[in-house]
Amino acid sequence: MKQLTIIFRSSPAYNCKGREALDLAMLSASFDQHVKLIFLDEGVFNLLKGQSPELLGGKDYLSTLKALPLYDIDDVYVCEHSLSVNLLEKNELFIDCILVTQQRIRTLINEADEVLIF
């Protein structure tokens, strides 16, 4: 089974990269690929509770993150350093994820067959 790692680096505001990454993750998982998600840099804002993307003219794809377990996407990681830099804490995130160090992220990337960055 191919292992795909998708990295969310962009804020959900004013672009569709997060939605595209999420669509790709769910599509890939439905074709029996092992999918891991990593949220870092401004990508951690994709996980923030209480967002209303529709107020900025976007669609609310963020609530779809709650469906990840239905696609057997259980490996969801968030960078501790990125949370800290953006003054966020794990309890402000609306899905369960695994806090990891930057070193662990490098290891996850090295273990992947394919890495895509959004």
C-alpha positions in Angstrom: 0.0 0.0 0.0 1.4 3.4 -1.0 1.8 5.9 1.8 0.8 9.5 0.9 1.6 12.4 3.2 -0.2 15.6 2.6 1.2 18.8 4.2 -1.1 21.7 5.0 1.1 24.9 5.1 -1.4 27.6 4.0 -4.0 29.4 6.0 -7.6 28.6 5.0 -8.3 32.3 4.4 -8.4 33.6 0.8 -7.4 30.4 -1.0 -8.6 26.9 -1.8 -5.4 25.0 -1.1 -6.8 23.4 2.1 -10.0 22.3 0.4 -7.9 20.8 -2.5 -5.6 19.0 0.0 -8.6 17.6 1.9 -10.3 16.4 -1.3 -7.1 14.7 -2.4 -6.7 13.1 1.0 -10.2 11.6 1.0 -10.0 10.5 -2.6 -6.7 8.8 -2.1 -7.9 7.1 1.1 -10.9 5.8 -0.8 -8.5 4.1 -3.2 -6.8 2.2 -0.3 -3.8 4.5 0.0 -2.4 5.1 3.5 -2.8 8.9 4.0 -1.1 11.0 6.7 -1.9 14.7 7.2 0.5 17.2 8.6 -0.5 20.7 9.6 2.3 23.2 10.0 3.1 26.9 9.6 -0.1 28.8 8.8 -1.7 25.5 7.9 -2.5 25.0 11.6 -5.3 27.6 11.2 -7.2 25.0 9.2 -7.8 23.2 12.5 -9.0 26.2 14.5 -12.4 26.0 16.1 -15.2 28.5 15.3 -14.2 29.5 11.8 -16.7 30.8 9.2 -15.1 30.7 5.8 -18.4 31.6 4.1 -18.1 35.1 5.6 -15.0 35.6 3.5 -16.8 34.3 0.4 -15.5 30.7 0.7 -17.1 27.4 1.3 -17.1 25.6 4.7 -14.9 22.7 3.8 -13.3 22.7 7.3 -16.2 20.8 8.9 -15.3 18.0 6.5 -12.2 17.4 8.6 -14.5 15.7 11.1 -15.2 13.0 8.5 -11.5 11.9 8.3 -12.1 8.7 10.4 -14.7 7.6 8.0 -12.0 7.4 5.3 -9.6 5.7 7.7 -7.4 8.8 7.9 -6.3 8.5 11.5 -2.8 9.9 11.2 -3.3 13.6 11.6 -0.3 15.5 13.0 0.1 19.1 14.0 3.5 20.9 14.5 4.0 22.0 18.1 6.3 24.8 17.0 3.7 26.1 14.5 1.1 26.2 17.2 3.4 28.0 19.5 4.5 30.6 16.9 0.9 31.3 16.1 0.0 31.6 19.8 -2.4 28.6 19.6 -2.9 25.6 21.9 -4.1 22.1 21.1 -7.5 22.7 23.0 -8.3 25.4 20.3 -8.3 22.8 17.5 -11.6 21.2 16.6 -10.4 17.7 15.7 -8.2 15.3 17.5 -4.6 15.3 16.3 -1.1 14.3 17.4 1.3 17.0 18.4 4.7 16.4 16.9 8.1 18.1 16.9 9.8 19.4 13.7 12.2 16.5 13.9 9.3 14.0 13.9 7.8 15.8 10.9 11.1 15.2 9.0 10.9 11.5 9.9 7.3 11.3 8.7 8.2 12.9 5.4 11.1 10.6 4.9 8.9 7.6 5.5 6.4 8.6 2.9 6.3 7.2 -0.7 4.9 10.6 -1.9 4.6 14.0 -0.3 2.3 16.8 -1.5 2.4 20.3 0.0 -0.5 22.7 -0.1 
